[in-house]
């Protein structure tokens, strides 16, 4: 029986032509498609942190360590001085408040009344207005001091001062005697004031002559006296009494009479 099997031919056979859809070279990779355009990335945000100048720590270099220590010690000394000043100021304020409270209590409890002072007589000598040489005028001053309080005594201490002025020119000076003035008392004080080598300018001499011709010569008598107030058996601290009296006399001699007078009284508590 004849063999009916069909065997493939061995003749050179050409492969079918490549199709248009196949790649040209099997070794080449396919080209990827272009990516879509990306959005621009914004820059990172910037933060500014501000610190107070006092909170910035600064370290000096080693070569300036001594200067830094010296400045630190100086600041410490200044701080101590400031604390001392604050303490002194607080103490002064406390003393002022205590003095004010004491004065208020003294007035409310004892009904303290201010003393009254009056210049009752003023005798003048040595006022030579015709000579060009310096003069040494003298004033005999009589002062009336009244204590109107019924529960308060007044101790007049030493180191007082009485001065006589004419147009801001000091002519004579003196002191008051130290004494104690009891309650409800009037004391008349006489003191002699003297001046030495007082030079009067031409303008002052002319003004004095004109005032003498008119019979109205103004003088200013200033009195300053340290005193202590006594309430029962208790004495206060030293208080300064100041009295200013504007006096007008009719002449420049020992028989001069006071035409008018006006006294102003003030107290310095410390």
Secondary structure, DSSP 8 states (H G I E B T S, - for coil): ----------S--------TTS-S-TTS------------------------GGG------GGGHHHHHHHHHHHHHHHHHHHHHHHHHHHHHHHHHHHHHHHHHHHHHH-----EEEEEEEEEE----S-SS-B--EEEEEEEEEE--SSEEEEE-S--EEEEEETTEEEEEE----EEE-TTEEEEEEEEEE--SB---HHHHHHHHHHHHHT-EEEEEEEEEEEEEEETTEE---EEEEEEEEEEES-SSTT--EEEEEEEEEEE--
